[in-house]
């Protein structure tokens, strides 16, 4: 006996936009089935959605990329309010109820984010440069390192552990110093800044900046100047334009509507 597929279908919500007409954006739905991205409208706002099984999507690279790619496609023509990953309503009628109840809040958020872009910057010390610079700058570390240079590792275990601790502290001080210098140049050109956690011991800054479109060229120029000033000791990754996940990521508890 063949068991019928009884998995329930729902409506996956990607983002909120300002529009009163039904639009489509291509077969970019999450899950790899080729579900069409389209809008569900209420008055002058709309949710961008696709059909989807009602299921718990794993937070995998593939699923996150699908979610973000859909929003990026909509961003080509609209200001977007990203919705939290894996938000699934029972059906499009439920989506309309959400839009109706949250209409004024969504309108205010759209007005606040309109004409602004999220730009991302990461800066990482070059390994060969920063540790050499620390030895030159921090004389106590250099002195202790020289004092044990001719001794065996067995004789200098404690000293080498101490040097490691001192270098780690020096590295943290250098990261904080350069982070503040970079931010000082950029914060006056943006509306908001979000400092995210860094990864790896040499990452100085991992930040998102909400920048008005008419300030983007000036912001780009400042990034270029920073890269030229510090390029001998740091690597930079500058990314834009991104969905404003760091500044708007709507949590919609669909069961409350």
C-alpha positions in Angstrom: 0.0 0.0 0.0 1.4 3.4 -1.0 1.0 6.0 1.8 -0.3 9.4 0.7 1.7 12.5 1.3 -0.2 14.3 4.0 2.3 17.0 4.7 0.5 20.3 5.1 1.3 23.2 2.8 1.7 26.7 4.2 2.9 30.1 3.2 6.6 31.1 3.9 7.1 34.8 4.5 10.4 36.4 3.4 9.9 40.2 3.8 7.4 43.1 3.9 7.3 45.8 1.2 5.2 48.8 0.3 2.9 47.8 -2.6 -0.8 47.4 -3.4 -0.5 45.2 -6.5 0.2 41.5 -6.8 3.8 41.0 -8.0 6.0 38.0 -8.8 9.7 37.6 -8.5 10.6 34.2 -10.0 10.9 30.6 -8.8 13.1 31.4 -5.8 11.1 29.8 -3.0 13.0 28.0 -0.2 13.3 24.3 -0.3 14.4 23.8 -3.9 11.0 23.1 -5.4 10.9 26.2 -7.6 8.0 27.8 -5.8 7.2 31.2 -7.1 7.9 34.3 -5.0 4.8 36.5 -5.0 3.1 39.1 -2.9 0.1 39.0 -0.7 -1.3 42.5 -0.3 -3.3 44.5 2.2 -4.0 48.1 1.3 -0.6 49.6 0.5 1.6 47.0 2.0 2.5 43.4 0.9 4.3 40.3 2.2 6.6 38.5 -0.2 5.8 34.8 0.2 6.0 31.4 -1.5 4.3 28.1 -1.0 6.1 25.8 1.4 5.5 22.7 3.5 4.7 23.5 7.1 8.0 22.2 8.6 10.9 23.2 10.7 13.7 24.3 8.3 17.2 23.5 9.6 19.4 26.6 9.9 21.7 25.3 7.2 23.9 27.3 4.7 21.6 26.2 1.8 18.4 27.3 3.5 19.8 30.6 4.8 21.1 31.4 1.3 17.7 30.6 -0.2 16.0 32.9 2.3 18.5 35.7 1.7 18.6 35.4 -2.1 14.8 35.8 -2.2 15.0 39.0 -0.2 17.9 40.3 -2.3 15.9 39.8 -5.5 13.0 41.8 -4.0 15.5 44.5 -2.9 16.4 45.3 -6.5 13.1 47.2 -6.8 11.7 47.7 -3.2 12.6 48.8 0.2 12.3 45.6 2.3 11.7 44.7 5.9 13.3 41.2 6.3 11.3 38.6 8.2 13.0 36.1 10.5 14.1 32.9 8.8 11.6 30.1 8.7 8.5 32.1 9.4 5.6 30.1 7.9 1.9 31.0 8.1 -1.0 28.5 7.6 -2.2 30.2 4.4 -2.4 33.5 2.6 -5.5 34.5 4.6 -3.4 34.3 7.7 -0.8 36.5 6.0 -3.4 39.1 5.2 -4.6 39.2 8.8 -1.0 39.8 9.9 -0.6 42.7 7.4 -4.0 44.1 8.6 -3.1 44.0 12.3 0.5 45.2 11.9 -0.2 47.7 9.1 0.7 50.9 10.9 3.9 49.4 12.5 5.1 48.0 9.1 4.4 51.4 7.4 6.5 53.2 10.1 9.3 50.7 9.8 9.3 51.0 6.0 9.5 54.8 6.2 12.4 54.6 8.7 14.4 52.2 6.4 13.5 53.8 3.1 16.5 55.3 1.2 19.0 53.6 3.4 21.4 50.7 2.8 23.1 48.2 5.0 26.9 48.0 4.3 29.2 45.5 6.0 32.9 45.8 7.0 35.3 43.3 8.4 39.0 44.1 9.2 41.5 41.4 10.1 45.1 41.8 11.1 47.7 40.2 8.8 49.3 37.5 10.9 52.9 38.0 9.9 52.7 41.8 10.4 50.8 42.2 13.7 52.8 39.9 15.8 56.1 41.4 14.5 54.6 44.9 15.3 53.7 43.7 18.8 57.2 42.5 19.5 58.6 45.9 18.4 56.1 48.0 20.3 55.9 46.0 23.6 59.4 46.0 24.9 58.6 43.8 27.9 57.5 41.0 25.6 60.5 41.4 23.3 62.9 41.4 26.3 61.4 38.2 27.8 61.4 36.5 24.4 65.1 37.3 23.9 66.0 36.1 27.5 64.8 32.6 26.8 65.9 32.3 23.2 68.9 30.2 23.9 67.3 28.0 26.4 65.4 24.7 25.8 61.6 24.5 25.7 61.7 22.3 28.8 63.5 25.0 30.8 61.2 27.8 29.7 57.7 26.4 29.7 56.4 29.0 32.2 58.1 31.9 30.4 56.6 30.8 27.1 53.1 30.6 28.6 53.6 34.1 30.0 54.7 35.4 26.6 51.6 33.9 25.1 49.4 35.6 27.7 51.2 39.0 27.2 50.9 38.8 23.4 47.2 37.9 23.7 46.6 41.0 25.9 48.7 43.2 23.6 46.7 41.9 20.6 43.4 42.8 22.3 44.7 46.3 23.0 45.7 46.8 19.4 42.4 45.5 18.1 40.5 47.9 20.3 42.7 50.8 19.3 42.3 50.3 15.6 38.6 49.5 15.9 38.0 52.9 17.5 40.1 54.6 14.9 38.1 53.0 12.1 34.7 53.7 13.7 35.7 57.4 14.3 36.0 57.9 10.6 32.7 56.1 9.6 30.1 56.8 12.3 29.3 60.3 11.2 28.3 59.1 7.8 25.7 56.5 8.9 22.4 56.5 10.6 23.1 53.4 12.8 26.0 51.1 13.5 25.7 47.5 14.7 28.9 45.9 16.1 28.8 42.2 15.7 30.9 39.5 17.3 34.3 38.9 15.7 35.6 35.5 14.8 39.2 34.4 15.1 41.8 36.1 17.3 42.9 38.6 14.6 39.6 40.1 13.5 39.4 43.7 14.6 35.9 44.7 13.6 32.8 43.1 12.2 30.3 45.8 11.8 27.2 46.7 9.8 26.4 50.3 8.9 23.0 51.8 7.9 23.8 54.5 5.4 21.6 56.9 3.4 21.9 56.4 -0.3 23.1 59.9 -0.8 25.9 59.3 1.6 27.0 55.9 0.1 29.6 57.4 -2.3 31.2 59.3 0.5 31.1 56.3 2.8 32.8 54.2 0.0 35.5 56.8 -0.3 36.2 56.7 3.5 36.4 52.9 3.3 39.0 53.3 0.5 41.0 55.8 2.6 41.0 53.4 5.6 42.1 50.5 3.4 45.0 52.6 2.0 46.0 53.8 5.5 46.0 50.4 7.2 46.4 48.1 4.2 50.0 47.2 5.2 48.8 45.5 8.3 45.1 44.6 7.7 42.9 42.8 5.2 39.4 44.3 4.6 36.2 42.8 3.4 33.6 45.5 2.5 30.2 44.2 1.4 27.1 46.0 0.2 24.3 46.4 -0.6 22.8 43.9 1.9 19.3 43.3 3.2 19.1 45.3 6.5 19.1 42.2 8.7 21.2 43.9 11.3 18.7 46.7 11.7 15.3 45.1 10.9 14.6 41.4 11.2 10.9 41.1 12.0 9.7 38.3 14.3 6.2 37.4 13.5 4.6 34.9 15.8 2.0 33.5 13.4 0.1 31.7 16.0 -1.0 35.0 17.6 -3.0 36.1 14.5 
